[in-house]
Amino acid sequence: MLEPLGLTRAEQDLYEDLVSRRPVTEAEVSDPAAARRLVELGLITLMPSKPPRFLVLPPDVALELLVRDRELELAKARQETVLLATQFHTGAARTEPPELIEVLRGEPEIAAGIERLIRSARSEVCLSDAPPFMTDPTQVHQEELESLREGVGIRILYDRTRSVDRPGRLAARVRGVNDGEQARVGDVPLKLLLTDGPMAFVPIDVGATQYSAALLIHDPTLVAALQTLFEQLWSRAVPLATYAGQTGSADGPTDQERDLLALLMSGLTDSETAVQLGWTERSVRSRIDRMRQRLGADTRFQAGYEAVLRGWLEPHEG
């Protein structure tokens, strides 16, 4: 099939006929117009014999030259496509309402954007916690505490490797969970803040460790798509436990056992738990053994089961 090289069906039929025949005169050609087009394409030539005859040039050479010419044309078309696409999107950006997406640059501007986002929430704030970090990651944003007091729900999804490995990160969040926050630990591909404003915040460089620039998104369609992503990640994550037992009482967990259970029930390893609590891995194992003995359990699994029976793992109310 030679149509992609610019031949019509009639021209291709004539060319295939001439390839299999000896040189023919103009009078023997069934379609003179098609023959002239084949000459223009460099597939055949008219020999100055008596009478003049059409000679087919070697197809492997002639067709290869035609292929290269077409490839050059396609390359130029691709360049033109890029130019036109750039013009289109640049023009669209000039005509789009500027409030749909804001570009925030520098930490002060980013911090102000995050504050506006949190204050925009009507009933919920969702956060997937991963780098980049702007402030001390072990501290709770003041805006977040105010939102909790105002009855706005907060869900935070911590990245298992890039968020959990920061000392004190999750241990500090246990207190936030007891204040009403929901928290889980899982795999987080990017930092993301969402509210039902609707509004969303994402860093421009998802691989950075510190903020340089970010997007504050007001487009409801984009926010809804990002919310769907968050819900999928949330459904696959492990809840960070909270406890209703009386701290320090004979029937409830001690402060150390409370923090230890929170991290262990969230799926953290002994080494990750040690980092969070500022202990050694040996100390973690020792404290687990003491807690297991107090619960009268032979294994960690039995200790967890016994903690459930005693009400240590009941959701906090309040």
KEMIPA-326500 format. One record per atom (N, C-alpha, C): residue in three letters; x, y, z. Coordinates in steps of 0.05 Angstrom, whole numbers, plus 5000, padded with zeros to 4 digits. Each point is the difference from the previous one (the first is absolute). Example, Ala and Ser with C-alpha at 12.3 -4.5 7.8 and 13.67 -1.06 7.14 Angstrom:
BEGIN
ala526448865156
ala498250245000
ala501850245000
ser499350214986
ser501650245001
ser498550225014
//
This chain:
BEGIN
met501749765000
met498350245000
met501850255000
leu499850154978
leu501750244997
leu498550265004
glu497549995008
glu498550255005
glu501350185020
pro501249905022
pro501450185019
pro502250164988
leu501149914977
leu502150154986
leu498950214981
gly497450024999
gly498850214983
gly499049904973
leu499949744995
leu498949894975
leu497049955002
thr498750064978
thr497249924999
thr499849714993
arg497649885001
arg499749724993
arg500749954971
ala499250194982
ala500649974972
ala503050014995
glu501450185013
glu502950034997
glu501549755010
gln499049895023
gln501249765011
gln499649764981
asp497649984989
asp499549784981
asp501850024976
leu500350244989
leu501750034977
leu502949945006
tyr501050095024
tyr502749965008
tyr500649705003
glu498249865013
glu500349715004
glu500149854973
asp498450104981
asp499949884973
asp502750054985
leu501050255003
leu502550064986
leu502449865012
val499949955026
val502349865013
val500349724988
ser497849874993
ser500149724990
ser500249984970
arg500350234986
arg500149994971
arg502650134990
arg500549954974
arg502250134987
arg499350294995
pro501950184994
pro499350284995
pro497950024978
val498050185005
val497850034982
val500050284988
thr498750034977
thr499850264988
thr497750155012
glu499950264994
glu497850175011
glu497349904990
ala499949904975
ala497549904989
ala499149755014
glu501849845013
glu499249765013
glu499150045029
val500350245009
val499250065028
val497050045001
ser498749865019
ser497150025002
ser499050265012
asp501750135017
asp499250245015
asp502350204998
pro500050174978
pro502250204997
pro500350195023
ala497750085012
ala500250195023
ala501449875024
ala499449745005
ala501349865021
ala503049964994
ala500749964975
ala502849974992
ala501550265005
arg498850234993
arg501350265005
arg500550045030
arg498149925017
arg500350035029
arg502349825010
leu500349764989
leu502149825008
leu502850114993
val500050154977
val502550134992
val500750225020
glu498050165008
glu500450215020
glu501049905026
leu499149765008
leu500849885025
leu502749864999
gly501149984975
gly502649884997
gly500049705000
leu497749884994
leu499849715000
leu500549884973
ile499450164979
ile500649914973
ile501250244985
thr501249954977
thr501050214983
thr499449944971
leu499950214984
leu499449974971
leu502750004985
met500749784989
met502649984986
met499850134972
pro502150154992
pro499950134973
pro500749804978
ser498549794999
ser500449804978
ser498050064978
lys500249844979
lys498150024978
lys498549744997
pro497450005006
pro498550225014
pro500850015029
pro499450235014
pro500650035029
pro498649785016
arg501449895020
arg498849795017
arg500350075030
phe498149915015
phe500150045029
phe501749775013
leu502050095016
leu501749815013
leu499650025031
val499549775012
val499750005029
val502750025014
leu500350195018
leu502550025015
leu500049795022
pro502449915009
pro500149795021
pro498250075024
pro497949845005
pro498150065021
pro501350035028
asp502149845006
asp501250025027
asp501350275004
val500950134978
val501250265003
val497950224998
ala498349984979
ala498050214995
ala498050025023
leu499049775010
leu498050015021
leu501350095027
glu502549925005
glu501450095024
glu500350305001
leu500650124977
leu500250294998
leu497350135006
leu497949874990
leu497350115004
leu499249985030
val500849775012
val499549975029
val501450215016
arg502550064994
arg501550205014
arg498750284997
asp499150064975
asp498750254996
asp497550035017
arg498549785002
arg497550015016
arg500750025030
glu502249875009
glu500850035028
glu500850285007
leu501350134981
leu500850285004
leu497550185002
glu498049954983
glu497550155001
glu498649965027
leu500049745010
leu498749955025
leu501550135023
ala502650014999
ala501650145021
ala499350295001
lys499750124976
lys499350294999
lys497250045011
ala498249804994
ala497350025010
ala499949985030
arg501749835012
arg500149985029
arg500950265012
gln502150134989
gln500950255010
gln497850214999
glu498550004979
glu497850194997
glu497849945021
thr499649745005
thr498049935020
thr500750105027
val502649985007
val501050105026
val499650305002
leu500650144979
leu499750295000
leu497150085003
leu498349864985
leu497150075002
leu498949935028
ala500949775011
ala499049935027
ala500950205021
thr502550104997
thr501050205018
thr498450254998
gln499450084976
gln498450244996
gln497249975012
phe498949764996
phe497349955010
phe499950015030
his501949865014
his499949995029
his500750275012
thr501950144987
thr500650275010
thr497750184998
gly498549984977
gly497750174997
gly497849925019
ala499749745005
ala498049915019
ala500650105028
ala502650005007
ala500850095027
ala499350295004
arg500250154977
arg499450295003
arg497050055003
thr498449814990
thr497150055001
thr498649855023
glu501549805013
glu498849855022
glu499750195024
pro497949965016
pro499850165024
pro502449965018
pro501550205008
pro502549975014
pro499649875027
glu497650005011
glu499649905027
glu499849695001
leu499949874977
leu499749715000
leu502549865011
ile502450104993
ile502549895009
ile501950235007
glu501050005024
glu502050205008
glu502749875003
val502150134992
val502749915003
val501250155024
leu500849855021
leu501150115024
leu503049965000
arg501650215006
arg502949984999
arg501150105027
gly501849845011
gly501350085025
gly498449925024
glu501349955023
glu498649895023
glu497950195012
pro500550275001
pro497950175011
pro497449994984
glu500350014973
glu497649994983
glu498649725002
ile501649795002
ile498949735002
ile498649975027
ala501250105022
ala498849985026
ala497350155001
ala499950234987
ala497550164999
ala497949854984
gly500949864978
gly498149854984
gly498849765015
ile501849865016
ile499049785016
ile498050095020
glu500650235013
glu498150105020
glu497350074987
arg500150124977
arg497450064986
arg498549744993
leu501549794992
leu498849754993
leu498649885024
ile501449985023
ile498849885024
ile497550165009
arg500250264999
arg497750175008
arg497749984981
ser500549904976
ser497849974980
ser498249765006
ala500949815017
ala498649755004
ala497350055014
arg498049874990
arg497350015012
arg499649785020
ser500949754993
ser499649775018
ser502449825002
glu502050024982
glu502249815001
glu502550114986
val502349935012
val502650044988
val501449734997
cys501149954976
cys501549754995
cys502950064993
leu501849855012
leu502850054995
leu501549744996
ser501549984978
ser501949784998
ser502850115006
asp501349905021
asp502350125011
asp502649874989
ala501450154984
ala502549914988
ala501750254994
pro502649984994
pro501550244993
pro498850144976
pro500550254997
pro501850175016
pro498650095026
phe501750065021
phe499050115025
phe500950285002
met498350175012
met500750285003
met500750085028
thr498549905020
thr500550065027
thr500749755015
asp500350025027
asp500649765016
asp497849804996
pro500649764988
pro497949814994
pro498849875024
thr501150045024
thr498949875024
thr497850185013
gln499750244990
gln498150195012
gln497450004984
val497950075015
val497350024987
val499650294992
his499150044975
his499450284991
his497950125017
gln500350255007
gln498150145017
gln497350014985
glu500150034974
glu497550014984
glu498549735003
glu501649785001
glu498849745002
glu498549975027
leu501250095022
leu498849985026
leu497450175000
glu500150244988
glu497650174999
glu497849864984
ser500849874978
ser497949864984
ser498749775016
leu501749865016
leu498849795017
leu498150115020
arg500750235012
arg498250125020
arg497450104987
glu500250074974
glu497650104986
glu498449774988
gly500749755006
gly498449774991
gly500749914972
val502350084989
val500849914973
val501749745004
gly499149784987
gly501549755002
gly502650014985
ile502049865011
ile502749994987
ile500849714997
arg500949934975
arg501149744995
arg502850044989
ile502049865012
ile502750024992
ile501149734993
leu501249984977
leu501349754991
leu503050044999
tyr501449855018
tyr502950035002
tyr501449804982
asp502050104985
asp501649834983
asp501849825018
arg499949744995
arg501349815017
arg503150035001
thr501250094978
thr502950025000
thr501050295002
arg498750194986
arg501150274999
arg498850185022
ser497949915014
ser498950165021
ser500549875027
val499749735001
val500349855025
val502950025009
asp502050024982
asp502749995009
asp501050265013
arg498350195004
arg500850255013
arg499449965030
pro502050025017
pro499749945029
pro497750175012
gly498349865015
gly497950135015
gly497550074983
arg500149944974
arg497850084982
arg497449875009
leu499949745000
leu497449865006
leu499450015030
ala502049985016
ala499550015029
ala498650265008
ala500850224987
ala498650255006
ala497250004989
arg499549854979
arg497350004988
arg498049845016
val501049825017
val498149865017
val498350205016
arg501250215009
arg498550205015
arg497950144982
gly500850044975
gly498150124981
gly497649814995
val500649744999
val497849804996
val498150015023
asn501150035025
asn498350015023
asn498350265001
asp500850204985
asp498550254998
asp497849984979
gly499949774986
gly497949974980
gly501049954972
glu502550034995
glu501249964973
glu500049704994
gln499649934974
gln500349734990
gln502749984986
ala501549795006
ala502749974988
ala500449714991
arg501449974977
arg500849744990
arg502850014989
val501249774997
val502749974990
val500049834975
gly501250094978
gly500049854975
gly502050114980
asp499649944975
asp501850094979
asp498850254987
val501550225001
val499150264991
val501750094977
pro498950034975
pro501750084977
pro500750305000
leu498450175013
leu500550285000
leu498650145023
lys501050235008
lys498850165021
lys497550124987
leu497850005016
leu497450094989
leu498350105023
leu498950244997
leu498050115019
leu497550054985
leu497749935012
leu497450034987
leu498050105021
thr498150164990
thr497750075017
thr497549994982
asp497750005014
asp497550004985
asp499250284993
gly502050184998
gly499550284993
gly498650054974
pro500749874977
pro502249804998
pro502650144993
met502249895011
met502650114995
met502149785004
ala502250024986
ala502149805002
ala502750134998
phe502049885013
phe502750105000
phe501949774993
val501850044981
val502049804993
val502650154994
pro502449895009
pro502550124992
pro500649954971
ile501450184987
ile500749964972
ile502149794997
asp502049995018
asp502149804999
asp499449805022
val498749774992
val499249805020
val502449855012
gly502450024987
gly502349865010
gly501850175018
ala499350265004
ala501650185015
ala499749945030
thr502050085016
thr499949985029
thr499150265013
gln500250224986
gln499250265010
gln498350144978
tyr498250175009
tyr498250144981
tyr501550204983
ser499450014975
ser500950214982
ser497650134987
ala498149844991
ala497650114988
ala497849795002
ala497550094999
ala497749825003
ala497650114985
leu498049844997
leu497550084986
leu497750005020
leu498550215000
leu497550015015
leu497749994980
ile498549785001
ile498149944979
ile497150065010
his498550144984
his497350075007
his498049874980
asp501049884979
asp498349874980
asp498649765012
pro497450005003
pro498549775012
pro500649734987
thr500450004974
thr500449754986
thr502749885008
leu502150165001
leu502749915008
leu500049925030
val498650155016
val499949945029
val498649735003
ala497949954986
ala498549745002
ala501849774991
ala501650044980
ala501849784991
ala502149945021
leu501150215012
leu502049965022
leu498749885024
gln497550065005
gln498649885023
gln499649704996
thr499549924975
thr499749724993
thr502749855006
leu502250134992
leu502649885005
leu500549975030
phe499350205016
phe500449995029
phe498349775011
glu497549974992
glu498349795011
glu501149724994
gln501249974976
gln501149744993
gln502449945018
leu501750205005
leu502349965017
leu499149955029
trp498050145009
trp499049985027
trp498849725005
ser498749894981
ser498749735003
ser502149785003
arg502450054990
arg502149795001
arg501950045024
ala499650215015
ala501850065022
ala499149875026
val501950005020
val499549885026
val499350215020
pro497849985015
pro499250215019
pro502150025023
leu500450255008
leu501650065024
leu498249985024
ala500549815018
ala498249945022
ala499950225021
thr497750025013
thr499650175024
thr498849845022
tyr500150105024
tyr499249845023
tyr498250155019
ala498149855011
ala498150125019
ala500649925029
gly501849825004
gly500749915027
gly501150235016
gln499849985027
gln501050215017
gln503149985002
thr501450204990
thr502949995000
thr501149985028
gly501849815004
gly501349975026
gly498449855020
ser497549924995
ser498449855019
ser500749714998
ala499149855020
ala500649715000
ala498749864977
asp497850114990
asp498549864979
asp500650124972
gly501750204999
gly500550124974
gly502950014993
pro500850084976
pro502850014992
pro501450235013
thr502549975006
thr501750225009
thr500550194977
asp501250235005
asp500750184979
asp501849874979
gln502049855009
gln501849874981
gln498649784984
glu498349855014
glu498549794986
glu498050114980
arg498950235007
arg498150134982
arg501450084974
asp502350145001
asp501450084976
asp501149754985
leu500949805015
leu501149764988
leu497849854984
leu497749975012
leu497849874986
leu499150154976
ala500050265002
ala499150164977
ala501749954975
leu502649995004
leu501849964977
leu500149724991
leu499949815018
leu500149714992
leu497449934985
met497750105010
met497549934987
met499750154973
ser501850194994
ser500050144975
ser501849864980
gly501249775008
gly501649844981
gly502950075000
leu501050175019
leu502850075000
leu501749775011
thr502449974990
thr501949815010
thr501250095026
asp501549835013
asp501350085025
asp501950234995
ser501549994978
ser502050214994
ser498650264994
glu497850004986
glu498550244994
glu498750125025
thr499049825017
thr498950095026
thr502150125017
ala502449895001
ala502250115015
ala500750284991
val500050054974
val500650274990
val497850195009
gln497549934999
gln497850175007
gln500150085029
leu500649815018
leu499950045028
leu502650095013
gly502150004983
gly502650085010
gly501349795018
trp499249754996
trp501249785015
trp501949854983
thr501449815012
thr501549814985
thr498249774992
glu500849854979
glu498449774992
glu499949795022
arg502149985015
arg500149815022
arg498050085022
ser499950275004
ser498150105020
ser497149954992
val499450024974
val497349954989
val499249715006
arg501849824994
arg499449725004
arg499749935030
ser501650135017
ser499849965028
ser497350105011
arg499250234991
arg497450115010
arg497749844989
ile500249904976
ile497949834990
ile499849745017
asp502349895007
asp499949765017
asp498750065027
arg500750235012
arg498850065026
arg497050054997
met499150134979
met497250044996
met498649734995
arg501349824985
arg498849744995
arg499749855026
gln502050015017
gln499849875026
gln497850115017
arg499650275000
arg497950125015
arg497249914991
leu499949954973
leu497449914989
leu499749705002
gly502049865010
gly499849715003
gly500049864974
ala501550104980
ala500049894973
ala502749874994
asp500049794985
asp502549874992
asp501250114974
thr498350124983
thr500950104974
thr499050294997
arg501150144980
arg499050274994
arg497149994991
phe499349804984
phe497349984991
phe498149975023
gln500749825019
gln498349975024
gln499850255016
ala502350155001
ala500050265015
ala498050194987
gly500050014973
gly498150184986
gly497249925005
tyr499549745000
tyr497349895005
tyr499150075029
glu501849975019
glu499350065027
glu499550305004
ala501650174985
ala499650295002
ala497250074990
val499049864979
val497350054990
val498049925022
leu500349775013
leu498149915020
leu499950195023
arg502250135007
arg500150195023
arg499150284992
gly499450044975
gly499150264991
gly502150204994
trp502649914998
trp502250184995
trp499950114972
leu498749864981
leu500150084972
leu497350114990
glu498250075019
glu497550124992
glu500450284990
pro498650084979
pro500350284990
pro499450205021
his501650215001
his499650215019
his497450154993
glu498550075019
glu497550164996
glu500450275011
gly499350194985
gly500250275010
gly501050184980
//
